[in-house]
């Protein structure tokens, strides 16, 4: 699954999808940190977050997951086996 397929999945669930690939990233220095600043700003206006398979391997996705958890957002994880993944990460002190 990629960002665009996940957007369709989220829309089928009745949410409005905010795809980080579609955000305006013009005007910054194109560093990872700059991308994350734009993406996190957009996340703050969302009600839920959709995490892609293998999300736990991405520092950015883990950061967004933590923010979503702290802010009480719904977390949607298609095709992930979320409980097993989250439990494993907690046991490893990654989350």
C-alpha positions in Angstrom: 0.0 0.0 0.0 1.2 3.5 -0.8 0.0 7.0 0.2 -2.4 7.2 -2.7 -4.0 3.8 -2.1 -4.2 4.6 1.6 -6.0 7.9 0.8 -8.6 6.0 -1.1 -9.0 3.5 1.8 -9.4 6.4 4.2 -12.0 8.1 2.0 -13.9 4.8 1.7 -14.1 4.8 5.5 -15.8 8.2 5.4 -12.8 10.4 6.3 -11.3 13.2 4.2 -7.8 12.1 3.4 -4.8 14.4 3.8 -2.0 12.9 1.8 1.5 14.2 2.7 2.6 13.7 -0.9 0.0 16.3 -1.9 0.9 19.0 0.7 2.7 22.2 -0.4 6.3 21.6 0.3 7.5 24.5 -1.8 9.5 27.2 -0.2 11.5 25.2 2.3 15.0 23.7 2.2 13.8 20.1 1.3 15.3 18.5 4.4 13.5 15.7 6.3 12.9 18.1 9.1 11.2 20.6 6.9 9.0 18.0 5.3 8.0 16.8 8.8 7.2 20.4 9.9 4.7 20.7 7.0 3.3 17.2 7.5 2.8 17.7 11.3 1.1 21.0 10.8 -1.4 19.3 8.5 -1.8 16.4 11.0 -2.9 18.8 13.7 -6.0 19.6 11.7 -6.9 15.9 11.3 -9.2 13.6 13.3 -7.4 10.4 12.6 -4.2 9.1 11.2 -3.7 6.2 8.8 -0.5 4.3 9.1 0.9 2.3 6.2 2.3 -1.2 6.5 5.8 -1.1 7.9 5.1 2.3 9.5 7.1 1.3 12.5 10.3 1.4 10.4 9.8 5.1 9.7 10.9 7.7 12.2 8.5 10.2 10.7 5.5 7.7 11.0 6.4 6.8 14.5 6.6 10.5 15.4 3.2 11.1 13.8 1.8 8.0 15.6 3.0 9.4 19.0 1.3 12.7 18.3 -1.9 11.0 17.3 -1.9 8.9 20.5 -1.2 11.9 22.8 -3.9 13.9 21.0 -6.5 11.2 21.2 -6.8 10.7 17.4 -8.2 7.6 15.9 -5.5 5.4 14.4 -6.3 3.4 11.3 -3.9 0.7 10.1 -5.0 -1.2 7.0 -3.2 -4.5 6.4 -1.0 -4.1 9.4 -1.9 -6.5 12.1 -1.8 -3.4 14.4 -2.0 -5.0 17.8 0.9 -7.4 17.2 3.1 -4.6 15.7 2.3 -2.2 18.5 2.9 -4.7 21.3 6.2 -5.7 19.7 7.4 -2.1 19.5 6.3 -1.4 23.1 8.2 -4.5 24.3 11.3 -3.2 22.5 11.0 0.3 24.0 10.6 1.7 20.5 7.2 3.2 21.4 
